[in-house]
Amino acid sequence: MAPKLLQKIKIDQLAVEIYASRGDLGSAAAQAVAERMRILLNQQDQVRMVFAAAPSQNEFLAELGTLPGLDWQRVTALHMDEYVGLGADAPQSFVRFLRDHLFDKVKPGVVHYLNGLATDLEAECQRYSGLINEAPIDIVCAGIGENGHLAFNDPPYADFDDPKTVKVVKLALRSREQQVHDGCFPRLDAVPTRALTLTIPALMAASHIHCIVPGPTKAEAVRNTLLGPISTACPATVLRRHGSAVLYLDADSSALLPDGLGG
């Protein structure tokens, strides 16, 4: 059954699609990403993709891993953030999340992981920056945090003109609280206080961005993203400046948007 689309709108340059349910949203986003991958794989030898790791991506990744006609051996996969101090086998590690939810199933030809246990974090940022910058990124599959963050670019630390590609950041309290809300950690003091993250310019440099944002806990961030000023007070607002970005919402995450938005 085709995903049930409720509404399509456009805010500045950002396309927005609102679906009836979280499952519909995940399915629609997966089908759109798969179709973009097929187009690119017909045009070039390799496709380079960056993935978010969060429970908000569960339905999307589950569907993407089942779709036919994708030569994953010609895909180079990277991810957008990782906790400082967590190894790849930790249950909350974003490396482990992406392995479990997608990479071990589809087996991309190349996967580059951030190392949260690196003894020299600046050197790790430089290493991963080199991997990001060795060729253009074709597709970013992203989410939005409860405070409007992209990757771990939290307000007020996000920088739309950041000169860096990957950096070490201090996690905002609300980002850490979200990890407890999502069930990733049992309590706040168990959540790491720092992370490695791709910067806003690194994400925005991608040719295409697909942003998957389901659920009621994201409604405030969605409203701010679409209706507020483009500002680092809500980093996700920068998506409205991207020429090929789509924001996928469900009835819950779009609940605070006014009726008739976008005509």
Backbone as numpy.savetxt, mean C-alpha at the origin, in Angstrom:
# Nx Ny Nz CAx CAy CAz Cx Cy Cz
-19.28 -14.14 -9.88 -20.12 -12.94 -9.88 -19.24 -11.70 -9.88
-19.59 -10.75 -10.72 -18.81 -9.52 -10.82 -18.93 -8.69 -9.55
-17.88 -8.01 -9.16 -17.95 -7.14 -7.98 -19.03 -6.08 -8.16
-19.76 -5.79 -7.08 -20.85 -4.82 -7.15 -20.30 -3.41 -6.94
-20.27 -2.65 -8.02 -19.78 -1.27 -7.99 -20.93 -0.33 -7.66
-20.74 0.48 -6.63 -21.77 1.44 -6.22 -21.60 2.79 -6.88
-20.36 3.22 -7.05 -20.14 4.57 -7.55 -18.70 4.71 -8.04
-18.53 5.51 -9.09 -17.21 5.92 -9.55 -17.17 7.43 -9.58
-16.14 7.99 -8.98 -15.99 9.44 -8.95 -14.52 9.78 -9.21
-14.26 11.07 -9.34 -12.88 11.52 -9.49 -12.69 12.77 -8.66
-11.65 12.76 -7.84 -11.29 13.90 -7.00 -9.92 14.37 -7.44
-9.85 15.58 -8.01 -8.62 16.04 -8.65 -8.21 14.99 -9.68
-7.00 14.43 -9.59 -6.58 13.42 -10.55 -6.85 11.98 -10.09
-7.38 11.82 -8.89 -7.53 10.49 -8.29 -8.88 9.87 -8.64
-8.85 8.72 -9.30 -10.07 7.96 -9.56 -10.46 7.21 -8.29
-11.77 7.18 -8.01 -12.28 6.52 -6.80 -13.40 5.58 -7.21
-13.30 4.33 -6.75 -14.34 3.35 -7.02 -14.86 2.82 -5.69
-16.17 2.87 -5.51 -16.79 2.45 -4.26 -17.60 1.17 -4.51
-17.30 0.13 -3.73 -17.94 -1.18 -3.90 -18.83 -1.51 -2.72
-19.72 -2.46 -2.93 -20.72 -2.78 -1.92 -20.13 -3.42 -0.68
-19.09 -4.20 -0.85 -18.54 -4.95 0.27 -17.02 -5.00 0.19
-16.43 -5.42 1.28 -14.98 -5.60 1.33 -14.52 -6.65 0.31
-15.29 -7.73 0.19 -14.95 -8.76 -0.79 -15.02 -8.24 -2.21
-16.06 -7.45 -2.51 -16.19 -6.87 -3.85 -15.01 -5.95 -4.15
-14.65 -5.15 -3.15 -13.51 -4.23 -3.31 -12.23 -5.01 -3.63
-11.94 -6.03 -2.82 -10.72 -6.81 -3.03 -10.68 -7.47 -4.38
-11.82 -8.01 -4.79 -11.89 -8.68 -6.08 -11.68 -7.70 -7.23
-12.34 -6.54 -7.15 -12.21 -5.55 -8.21 -10.79 -5.03 -8.32
-10.17 -4.75 -7.18 -8.80 -4.25 -7.21 -7.85 -5.30 -7.77
-8.04 -6.56 -7.38 -7.17 -7.62 -7.88 -7.31 -7.78 -9.39
-8.54 -7.73 -9.89 -8.75 -7.86 -11.32 -8.13 -6.69 -12.08
-8.22 -5.48 -11.52 -7.64 -4.31 -12.17 -6.12 -4.39 -12.19
-5.53 -4.81 -11.06 -4.07 -4.94 -11.01 -3.60 -6.03 -11.97
-4.31 -7.15 -12.01 -3.94 -8.24 -12.91 -4.01 -7.78 -14.37
-5.03 -7.03 -14.71 -5.15 -6.55 -16.09 -4.01 -5.58 -16.42
-3.65 -4.72 -15.48 -2.51 -3.82 -15.72 -1.23 -4.63 -15.86
-1.05 -5.66 -15.07 0.13 -6.51 -15.20 0.18 -7.17 -16.57
-0.95 -7.68 -17.05 -0.98 -8.33 -18.37 -0.59 -7.35 -19.47
-1.11 -6.15 -19.38 -0.78 -5.13 -20.39 0.71 -4.84 -20.38
1.25 -4.64 -19.18 2.68 -4.31 -19.08 3.56 -5.49 -19.51
3.17 -6.70 -19.15 3.96 -7.87 -19.53 3.95 -8.09 -21.03
2.94 -7.60 -21.71 2.91 -7.66 -23.18 3.78 -6.58 -23.81
4.16 -5.57 -23.01 4.91 -4.44 -23.54 6.38 -4.45 -23.16
6.74 -5.17 -22.10 8.11 -5.11 -21.57 8.50 -6.45 -20.97
9.80 -6.61 -20.76 10.31 -7.90 -20.30 9.97 -8.17 -18.84
10.00 -7.14 -18.02 9.81 -7.29 -16.58 8.80 -6.28 -16.08
8.10 -6.63 -15.01 7.22 -5.69 -14.31 7.70 -5.59 -12.87
7.86 -4.36 -12.41 8.35 -4.10 -11.05 7.21 -3.57 -10.20
6.96 -4.24 -9.06 5.81 -3.93 -8.23 6.22 -3.77 -6.77
5.54 -2.86 -6.08 5.72 -2.65 -4.65 4.40 -2.95 -3.96
4.46 -3.74 -2.88 3.26 -4.17 -2.17 3.22 -3.66 -0.74
2.01 -3.30 -0.30 1.76 -3.03 1.11 1.47 -4.34 1.83
1.74 -4.34 3.13 1.47 -5.52 3.96 0.62 -5.09 5.14
-0.66 -5.48 5.12 -1.59 -5.12 6.19 -2.86 -5.93 6.02
-3.61 -6.14 7.10 -4.87 -6.89 6.97 -5.83 -6.29 5.95
-5.74 -4.98 5.70 -6.61 -4.36 4.70 -6.39 -4.93 3.30
-5.25 -5.57 3.10 -4.91 -6.11 1.78 -5.32 -7.58 1.62
-5.89 -8.18 2.64 -6.11 -9.64 2.64 -6.93 -10.12 1.44
-8.10 -9.53 1.23 -8.98 -10.00 0.16 -8.36 -9.74 -1.21
-7.74 -8.59 -1.35 -7.08 -8.25 -2.61 -5.97 -9.24 -2.94
-5.10 -9.53 -1.98 -3.98 -10.43 -2.25 -4.46 -11.86 -2.49
-5.48 -12.27 -1.74 -6.02 -13.63 -1.92 -6.53 -13.81 -3.34
-7.24 -12.82 -3.85 -7.77 -12.90 -5.21 -6.66 -12.80 -6.25
-5.74 -11.86 -6.05 -4.66 -11.68 -7.02 -3.86 -12.96 -7.20
-3.67 -13.70 -6.13 -2.90 -14.93 -6.20 -3.56 -16.04 -6.97
-4.82 -15.88 -7.34 -5.54 -16.93 -8.06 -5.81 -16.59 -9.52
-5.51 -15.37 -9.93 -5.93 -14.94 -11.27 -4.99 -15.48 -12.34
-5.55 -15.90 -13.48 -4.76 -16.55 -14.53 -4.07 -15.53 -15.44
-3.18 -16.05 -16.24 -2.56 -15.26 -17.29 -1.49 -14.30 -16.84
-0.91 -14.56 -15.67 0.14 -13.68 -15.14 1.45 -14.45 -15.04
2.45 -13.97 -15.76 3.77 -14.62 -15.71 4.56 -14.01 -14.55
4.33 -14.56 -13.35 4.98 -14.02 -12.17 6.48 -14.16 -12.19
7.01 -15.06 -13.00 8.46 -15.20 -13.10 9.11 -13.95 -13.71
8.32 -13.12 -14.36 8.83 -11.87 -14.93 8.48 -10.66 -14.07
8.12 -10.93 -12.83 7.79 -9.86 -11.88 8.90 -9.73 -10.85
9.35 -8.50 -10.62 10.22 -8.17 -9.49 9.36 -7.51 -8.43
9.32 -8.10 -7.25 8.45 -7.63 -6.17 9.28 -7.01 -5.05
8.80 -5.89 -4.55 9.39 -5.22 -3.39 8.25 -4.86 -2.44
8.61 -4.43 -1.23 7.56 -4.00 -0.31 7.91 -2.65 0.27
6.92 -2.02 0.91 7.08 -0.59 1.19 7.52 -0.26 2.61
7.50 -1.21 3.53 7.93 -0.88 4.88 8.18 -2.15 5.69
8.88 -1.96 6.82 9.16 -3.05 7.74 9.52 -2.47 9.10
9.13 -3.17 10.15 9.46 -2.75 11.50 10.95 -2.92 11.78
11.53 -1.94 12.46 12.89 -2.08 12.97 12.84 -3.01 14.18
13.68 -4.03 14.15 13.78 -4.95 15.27 13.02 -6.24 15.11
12.31 -6.41 14.00 11.60 -7.66 13.75 12.27 -8.41 12.61
12.49 -9.70 12.81 13.04 -10.53 11.76 11.96 -11.03 10.82
12.37 -11.60 9.70 11.45 -12.02 8.66 10.49 -13.12 9.10
10.86 -13.87 10.15 10.00 -14.96 10.61 9.05 -14.55 11.73
9.15 -13.32 12.22 8.24 -12.87 13.27 6.82 -12.82 12.72
5.83 -13.21 13.52 4.45 -13.23 13.01 3.98 -11.88 12.47
4.49 -10.77 13.04 4.03 -9.44 12.63 4.89 -8.85 11.50
5.92 -9.54 11.10 6.81 -9.03 10.06 6.06 -8.87 8.75
6.31 -7.76 8.06 5.68 -7.54 6.76 6.27 -8.46 5.71
7.53 -8.85 5.88 8.12 -9.85 5.00 7.32 -11.15 5.09
7.09 -11.60 6.31 6.34 -12.85 6.48 4.91 -12.71 5.96
4.28 -11.57 6.21 2.92 -11.35 5.74 2.84 -11.54 4.22
3.73 -10.91 3.49 3.67 -10.98 2.03 4.06 -12.36 1.51
4.99 -13.02 2.20 5.28 -14.40 1.82 4.05 -15.28 1.99
3.40 -15.17 3.13 2.26 -16.04 3.43 1.06 -15.74 2.54
0.82 -14.46 2.27 -0.40 -14.07 1.57 -0.26 -14.04 0.05
0.98 -13.96 -0.46 1.11 -13.88 -1.92 2.36 -14.54 -2.47
3.52 -14.15 -2.00 4.75 -14.51 -2.70 5.01 -16.01 -2.74
4.71 -16.72 -1.64 4.93 -18.17 -1.65 3.95 -18.88 -2.58
2.86 -18.22 -2.91 1.85 -18.81 -3.80 2.18 -18.57 -5.27
2.56 -17.34 -5.60 2.76 -17.00 -7.02 4.22 -17.07 -7.44
5.14 -17.01 -6.48 6.57 -17.15 -6.71 7.09 -16.16 -7.78
7.13 -14.87 -7.42 7.73 -13.90 -8.35 9.16 -14.28 -8.69
9.60 -13.86 -9.87 10.96 -14.19 -10.29 12.02 -13.63 -9.36
11.79 -12.40 -8.86 12.72 -11.76 -7.93 11.90 -11.09 -6.84
12.31 -11.27 -5.59 11.70 -10.55 -4.47 12.82 -9.91 -3.65
12.69 -8.63 -3.40 13.65 -7.90 -2.56 12.97 -7.52 -1.26
13.57 -7.92 -0.13 12.98 -7.67 1.18 13.79 -6.64 1.97
13.09 -5.80 2.70 13.73 -4.96 3.70 14.12 -5.81 4.90
15.25 -5.47 5.51 15.76 -6.22 6.65 15.59 -5.40 7.92
14.58 -5.74 8.71 14.32 -5.02 9.94 15.34 -5.27 11.03
16.18 -6.27 10.84 17.21 -6.59 11.82 18.60 -6.09 11.42
18.66 -5.28 10.40 19.96 -4.77 9.94 20.66 -4.04 11.09
21.95 -4.31 11.25 22.71 -3.66 12.31 23.02 -2.21 11.96
23.12 -1.91 10.68 23.35 -0.54 10.19 22.13 -0.13 9.39
21.21 0.58 10.03 19.94 0.91 9.38 20.13 1.87 8.21
21.05 2.80 8.33 21.29 3.73 7.21 21.82 2.98 5.99
22.70 2.01 6.24 23.21 1.21 5.13 22.09 0.38 4.50
21.18 -0.12 5.33 20.04 -0.87 4.79 19.14 0.04 3.95
18.93 1.27 4.39 18.16 2.22 3.59 18.83 2.48 2.24
20.14 2.62 2.26 20.86 2.85 1.01 20.78 1.63 0.10
20.90 0.44 0.69 20.82 -0.79 -0.12 19.47 -0.90 -0.80
18.41 -0.68 -0.03 17.08 -0.86 -0.60 16.74 0.29 -1.55
17.24 1.47 -1.28 17.06 2.58 -2.21 17.64 2.24 -3.57
18.80 1.62 -3.56 19.42 1.22 -4.82 18.56 0.23 -5.59
17.93 -0.70 -4.87 17.06 -1.68 -5.52 15.81 -1.01 -6.09
15.26 -0.06 -5.34 14.08 0.66 -5.83 14.42 1.47 -7.08
15.57 2.10 -7.05 15.92 3.06 -8.09 16.64 2.46 -9.29
16.90 1.15 -9.27 17.65 0.60 -10.40 16.82 0.55 -11.69
15.51 0.66 -11.56 14.62 0.75 -12.73 13.29 1.30 -12.25
12.48 1.86 -13.15 11.20 2.44 -12.72 10.28 1.40 -12.07
9.50 1.86 -11.11 8.46 1.03 -10.51 7.20 1.16 -11.36
6.64 0.03 -11.76 5.46 0.05 -12.62 4.17 0.18 -11.83
4.04 -0.58 -10.75 2.78 -0.64 -10.00 3.08 -0.62 -8.51
2.40 0.24 -7.79 2.37 0.21 -6.33 0.98 -0.23 -5.89
0.92 -1.24 -5.03 -0.32 -1.69 -4.41 -0.27 -1.24 -2.96
-1.09 -0.25 -2.62 -0.96 0.45 -1.36 -2.22 0.35 -0.52
-2.11 0.84 0.71 -3.25 1.06 1.58 -3.12 2.45 2.17
-4.05 2.80 3.03 -4.01 4.07 3.77 -4.21 3.75 5.24
-3.40 4.36 6.10 -3.53 4.13 7.52 -4.68 4.91 8.14
-5.02 4.58 9.37 -6.11 5.27 10.06 -5.83 6.75 10.22
-4.55 7.13 10.26 -4.19 8.54 10.36 -3.84 9.14 9.00
-4.16 8.42 7.93 -3.90 8.92 6.58 -2.50 8.65 6.07
-1.74 7.81 6.76 -0.37 7.57 6.30 -0.34 6.73 5.02
0.72 6.90 4.26 1.09 6.02 3.16 2.39 5.34 3.54
2.46 4.01 3.39 3.55 3.25 3.99 3.62 3.69 5.45
4.81 3.99 5.97 4.88 4.51 7.34 5.28 5.98 7.33
4.79 6.71 6.34 4.98 8.16 6.30 3.81 8.79 7.06
4.00 8.92 8.37 2.95 9.42 9.26 2.95 10.94 9.30
1.75 11.53 9.53 1.77 12.92 9.96 2.30 12.97 11.39
3.14 13.91 11.73 3.58 15.05 10.93 4.94 14.85 10.26
5.40 13.58 10.16 6.76 13.33 9.67 6.83 13.18 8.16
5.70 12.98 7.51 5.70 12.77 6.06 6.22 14.01 5.34
6.87 13.79 4.19 7.46 14.88 3.43 7.21 14.62 1.95
6.39 15.46 1.32 6.07 15.28 -0.09 7.28 15.51 -1.00
8.30 16.19 -0.48 9.51 16.48 -1.26 10.74 15.81 -0.64
10.52 14.69 0.01 11.61 14.00 0.70 12.73 13.66 -0.26
13.97 14.04 0.03 15.07 13.70 -0.86 15.47 12.23 -0.82
15.00 11.52 0.20 15.38 10.12 0.36 14.37 9.20 -0.33
14.82 7.98 -0.64 13.94 6.95 -1.19 13.44 6.01 -0.10
14.31 5.66 0.82 13.97 4.81 1.96 14.59 5.45 3.20
13.86 5.45 4.30 14.41 6.06 5.51 13.89 5.36 6.76
14.54 5.63 7.87 14.09 5.17 9.18 13.15 6.22 9.74
12.01 5.79 10.25 11.04 6.73 10.81 10.62 6.32 12.21
10.25 7.30 13.00 9.57 7.06 14.26 8.09 6.91 13.97
7.47 5.88 14.53 6.06 5.63 14.27 5.17 6.50 15.17
4.21 7.16 14.54 3.25 7.95 15.30 2.42 7.04 16.21
1.96 7.60 17.31 1.17 6.82 18.26 -0.04 6.19 17.58
-0.72 6.93 16.72 -1.93 6.38 16.10 -1.60 5.21 15.17
-0.46 5.26 14.51 -0.04 4.13 13.69 0.21 2.90 14.54
0.83 3.10 15.69 1.10 1.98 16.58 -0.21 1.43 17.15
-1.14 2.33 17.47 -2.44 1.88 17.98 -3.19 1.08 16.92
-3.04 1.48 15.66 -3.71 0.74 14.58 -3.25 -0.71 14.53
-1.99 -0.94 14.80 -1.48 -2.31 14.76 -2.14 -3.19 15.82
-2.52 -2.57 16.95 -3.27 -3.29 17.98 -4.71 -3.51 17.53
-5.32 -2.45 16.95 -6.69 -2.56 16.45 -6.80 -3.68 15.41
-5.76 -3.80 14.56 -5.77 -4.80 13.49 -5.51 -6.22 14.01
-5.17 -6.34 15.29 -4.90 -7.65 15.86 -3.50 -8.16 15.60
-2.63 -7.27 15.12 -1.26 -7.69 14.80 -0.40 -7.82 16.06
-0.69 -7.00 17.06 0.04 -7.03 18.33 -0.97 -7.07 19.47
-0.63 -7.70 20.60 -1.59 -7.84 21.70 -1.81 -6.56 22.49
-0.81 -5.67 22.49 -0.90 -4.45 23.29 0.07 -3.42 22.72
-0.14 -2.17 23.09 0.62 -1.08 22.50 2.12 -1.20 22.76
2.50 -1.60 23.97 3.94 -1.62 24.28 4.67 -2.75 23.56
3.94 -3.61 22.87 4.58 -4.65 22.06 4.86 -4.18 20.63
4.29 -3.04 20.25 4.46 -2.54 18.88 5.78 -1.80 18.77
6.61 -2.13 17.77 7.86 -1.39 17.60 7.62 0.11 17.46
8.61 0.88 17.80 8.49 2.34 17.75 9.13 2.93 16.50
9.87 2.11 15.75 10.52 2.61 14.53 10.29 1.63 13.38
10.44 2.16 12.17 10.28 1.33 10.98 11.16 1.86 9.86
11.39 1.00 8.87 11.96 1.39 7.60 10.81 1.60 6.63
10.85 2.66 5.84 9.75 2.92 4.92 10.22 3.56 3.63
9.55 3.23 2.54 9.69 4.01 1.32 9.07 5.38 1.58
9.65 6.40 1.00 9.15 7.76 1.19 8.01 8.06 0.23
7.36 9.18 0.45 6.26 9.60 -0.43 6.73 9.75 -1.89
7.84 10.45 -2.17 8.27 10.55 -3.57 8.57 9.20 -4.20
9.10 8.25 -3.43 9.39 6.93 -3.98 8.11 6.24 -4.41
7.05 6.36 -3.61 5.77 5.76 -3.96 5.11 6.48 -5.13
5.17 7.79 -5.11 4.50 8.58 -6.15 5.20 8.47 -7.50
6.44 8.00 -7.51 7.17 7.84 -8.78 6.68 6.65 -9.59
5.88 5.78 -8.99 5.37 4.61 -9.72 4.47 5.05 -10.87
4.47 4.28 -11.94 3.62 4.60 -13.09 2.14 4.47 -12.75
1.80 3.47 -11.92 0.40 3.23 -11.57 0.32 2.91 -10.08
-0.71 3.45 -9.41 -0.95 3.18 -8.00 -2.37 2.65 -7.84
-2.48 1.51 -7.17 -3.78 0.94 -6.82 -3.84 0.92 -5.29
-4.78 1.66 -4.72 -4.83 1.85 -3.27 -6.09 1.19 -2.73
-5.92 0.19 -1.88 -6.99 -0.68 -1.40 -7.31 -0.32 0.04
-8.52 0.21 0.29 -8.84 0.76 1.61 -10.25 0.35 2.03
-10.41 -0.83 2.63 -11.72 -1.25 3.13 -11.88 -0.97 4.63
-13.13 -1.04 5.09 -13.40 -1.13 6.51 -13.77 0.17 7.20
-14.55 0.08 8.26 -15.04 1.27 8.97 -13.95 2.07 9.67
-12.86 1.42 10.08 -11.82 2.16 10.78 -11.06 3.12 9.87
-11.26 3.00 8.56 -10.58 3.88 7.60 -11.46 5.01 7.10
-12.70 5.10 7.59 -13.65 6.09 7.05 -13.17 7.52 7.25
-12.63 7.81 8.43 -12.14 9.17 8.69 -10.98 9.52 7.77
-10.05 8.59 7.62 -8.89 8.83 6.75 -9.33 9.01 5.30
-10.31 8.24 4.87 -10.81 8.37 3.49 -11.44 9.75 3.28
-12.28 10.16 4.22 -12.89 11.49 4.10 -11.82 12.58 4.03
-10.81 12.49 4.91 -9.75 13.50 4.90 -8.94 13.45 3.61
-8.71 12.24 3.11 -7.94 12.07 1.88 -8.63 12.74 0.70
-9.93 12.59 0.63 -10.66 13.08 -0.55 -11.17 14.50 -0.41
-11.46 14.94 0.80 -12.12 16.23 0.98 -11.23 17.29 1.62
-10.15 16.88 2.25 -9.29 17.85 2.92 -8.27 18.46 1.97
-7.55 19.46 2.45 -6.48 20.03 1.63 -5.36 19.02 1.41
-4.69 19.13 0.27 -3.55 18.26 0.00 -2.40 18.72 0.88
-2.08 17.91 1.89 -1.18 18.34 2.95 -0.63 17.12 3.66
0.54 17.28 4.25 1.13 16.20 5.03 0.38 15.94 6.33
-0.60 16.80 6.67 -1.48 16.49 7.80 -2.27 15.22 7.53
-2.49 14.91 6.26 -3.06 13.63 5.82 -2.27 13.22 4.59
-1.18 12.47 4.79 -0.27 12.17 3.67 -0.95 11.57 2.45
-2.02 10.79 2.63 -2.67 10.15 1.49 -3.29 11.13 0.52
-3.48 12.38 0.94 -4.03 13.38 0.01 -3.15 13.56 -1.21
-1.88 13.23 -1.11 -0.97 13.40 -2.24 -1.36 12.51 -3.42
-2.13 11.46 -3.16 -2.61 10.61 -4.25 -3.44 11.39 -5.26
-4.04 12.48 -4.84 -4.85 13.30 -5.74 -4.02 14.02 -6.78
-2.70 13.95 -6.66 -1.80 14.56 -7.64 -1.25 13.55 -8.65
-1.56 12.27 -8.46 -0.99 11.24 -9.32 -1.85 11.04 -10.56
-1.21 10.92 -11.71 -1.95 10.84 -12.96 -2.57 9.49 -13.27
-2.18 8.44 -12.53 -2.74 7.11 -12.78 -2.87 6.37 -11.45
-3.77 6.85 -10.61 -4.01 6.22 -9.31 -5.49 5.95 -9.15
-5.81 4.81 -8.54 -7.19 4.44 -8.26 -7.29 4.09 -6.78
-8.30 4.66 -6.13 -8.60 4.36 -4.73 -9.85 3.49 -4.68
-9.71 2.30 -4.10 -10.81 1.34 -4.01 -11.38 1.38 -2.59
-12.68 1.67 -2.49 -13.36 1.77 -1.19 -14.52 0.79 -1.13
-14.99 0.52 0.10 -16.24 -0.22 0.26 -17.25 0.67 0.97
-18.43 0.13 1.22 -19.49 0.93 1.84 -19.06 1.44 3.21
-18.25 0.68 3.93 -17.81 1.09 5.26 -16.76 2.20 5.20
-15.75 2.02 4.38 -14.68 3.03 4.35 -15.12 4.33 3.71
-16.20 4.30 2.91 -16.72 5.51 2.27 -17.89 6.12 3.03
-18.18 5.61 4.23 -19.41 5.97 4.94 -19.48 7.44 5.33
-18.35 8.11 5.48 -18.36 9.50 5.89 -18.32 10.48 4.72
-18.34 9.97 3.51 -18.38 10.84 2.34 -19.81 11.34 2.13
-19.96 12.59 1.70 -21.31 13.12 1.49 -22.00 12.45 0.32
-23.30 12.35 0.37 -24.08 11.79 -0.73 -23.86 12.64 -1.98
-23.73 11.95 -3.12 -23.60 12.65 -4.38 -22.22 13.21 -4.64
-21.23 12.83 -3.85 -19.88 13.32 -4.06 -19.43 13.01 -5.48
-18.91 13.98 -6.14 -18.42 13.80 -7.51 -19.49 13.87 -8.56
-20.70 14.26 -8.14 -21.79 14.36 -9.11 -22.34 13.01 -9.42
